Amino acid sequence: MIEQFNIRQIAEERENSLSPHAVKSRLSRGRLRPEKPCPVRTAFQRDRDRIIHSKSFRRLKHKTQVFIAPLGDHYVTRLTHTLEVSQIARNIARALNLNEDLTEAIALGHDLGHTPFGHWGEDVLNELYRQGFRHNEQSLRVVDLLENGGRGLNLSWEVRDGIVNHSKSSVDILGKDWGEVGTLEGEVVKISDMVAYINHDIGDAIRADMISEGDLPLDAIKVLGLSHSQRINTMVCDIIENSWEVRTCDTIKDRPAIKMSSPVLSAADILRDFLFERVYNLRSAQDKTGKAEEVVRSLYKYFNGHEDKLPAEYRLYSDATERRVVDYIAGMTDHYAMRLAEELG
């Protein structure tokens, strides 16, 4: 039996060398349903693998990040965004001696519940659904219920907490409304999400001729750098340097924070505000945006009036028709939603 090699226990023992503020997998708060430990993987490694092998994760490759069903091969999708967040977050976690496996699992699962058509699809569902819709809450619903035919992925508390608390909407970076995650690993993912989208969304906006490099705010570029790689490197190094006490502090009395220096934080906020003004809020700048909103509205109306047309499994997840419809639409890819709306006419 493989248990005789104590592979998981050895991995758990290695975690004892992590920061006193890192979450140790053997000290996890546990799962919704108790399970026998894996003989090879720690709890967080197991969570990561479950997310990667889920259907929801695979569908991210055909979900919008910012630009809807783009024709070019180099636009960011929800999947490539997720992978970039994971890479950035792992680098920060490793430098700060936090639990890299936990960080990676949160990052890979943070957008599983995102709608087709990005935040435009999310906004429409939030408007139509009386209970409201937020993609981070839907991500938690995916891992708790919707995957595995209603059994969910049964992830650990720490990964679930990081997933549901990663969303920031349009609030200032690290501002008073930024919110807090239950673990520092979750905080790392939260700020890494911002680092990733600010930079790759600039690249996509330039690629789509919505902006040019010359349009970027000079005050921000002087601090962060002109190129994509320079800006990410500046932000990541700044986060590590200003959060260094996470690694070195030998007491757990007060939890330190994941933070940035004032100049870099101000520059990042300037760049984020620029993107909201010139890219995210200009819905009319994309011909496909109106069509995407129309698709979500038509699907919502149709399935609320024809509940019997929902796939059988979605009728098992809730007693409320609207909730079933939201679960179905939120799980769709861009192309599937458009194709289905056209078929239903």
Secondary structure, DSSP 8 states (H G I E B T S, - for coil): -GGGG-HHHHHHHHGGGS-TTS--GGG---BSS-----SSS-HHHHHHHHHHTSHHHHHGGGSBSSSSS-SSTTS-BHHHHHHHHHHHHHHHHHHTT--HHHHHHHHHHTTTT--TTHHHHHHHHHHHSTT---HHHHHHHIIIIIGGGGT----BHHHHHHHHT---TT--TTSTTS---SSHHHHHHHHHHHHHHHHHHHHHHHHTTS--GGGS-HHHHHHH-SSHHHHHHHHHHHHHHHTTHHHH----SS-------HHHHHHHHHHHHHHIIIIIT-GGG-HHHHHHHHHHHHHHHHHHH-GGGS-GGGGSS-S-HHHHHHHHHHT--HHHHHHHHHHH-
